[in-house]
Amino acid sequence: MTRGDVFELIFQVFLGLGTLVGIVVVLYIMYNAYIYRDDEAVDDPKADSRPEVGELPVGGTGGKKLFMSFILSAIIVISLIVWTYGMLLYVEDGPGGIGQGGDIQVQNEEEVDQYHDLTVRASAFSFQYEHNYQGEGGGTQGNELVIPADVPIATNVTGTDVWHTFGISEFRVKADAIPGEYENTWFEADETGVYDTGVQCYELCGSGHSGMNHDLIVVNEELFAAAMDAEAPGDLYSAVESGELSVDATAEEFESYMAAQQSDDEESDGGNNSEGDSGDNNDEGADSPDEGTSNNNEQTNESGGEN
Ligand SMILES: [Cu+2]
């Protein structure tokens, strides 16, 4: 159950019970208003039980109804409190306790490793994030956060300069990023997709605060595992962000994307110079090939000099 599911359920239960209690109370009021109505034409069927001004209405049965309504309300309210509190504890602890009860502590990175298969350490600093995937295949990412769907993710949040707050409103998670403190929490994404400005800073932290929001990419578990195996969550992020891979792509599609990327890199490394040269020569060399060549050399020299 995701954090969103919990809050949705709490909302539904309160709405349902509130509606039910409201209907019962309103109907009972209307019923009483009808049978105790002031009408000469009808006999007063409740003459004996009609309450007097200043008296506690006993309903003719020694206060039984009053007592019952009090007990019933108490049962409803107390069970709501107990149940809701339990649900909120689940929100803090997470499935299997990976949320660590929202503990705030000072700890080192080795301890973070032990939490769960996937722990993301989010470090906020003015005015960026650094996302560190703990565990096998992990590594450090910049602002780019890509996660698998339907996997509870342990999150450990800290800050390195001023106070920030790491938050993903879509998945109802928020944790303060305070220098020297590590706040544990968790969240789970139930749907794949690209969430525009999904990761935001929720603490006014300085002039760059409004720019501290970044897309969150949620992919299927298989695709994410493939990216972790290749130690390339960053490549997966940019592949999805640029539209070259869908969030529901398969591991094979990711592998062929990576292979294509690599051969592209090799091609551009090896072929850039010759391509560039021939292009320039064709354009400029139509009138006078010598001029074109000398221009090229000048440009090369200039840029070399600047560097
Ligand atoms: Cu901020």
Residues whose N, C-alpha, C, O or C-beta is under 5 A from the ligand:
A	BS01	CU	H164 C201 Y202 E203 L204 C205 H209 M212
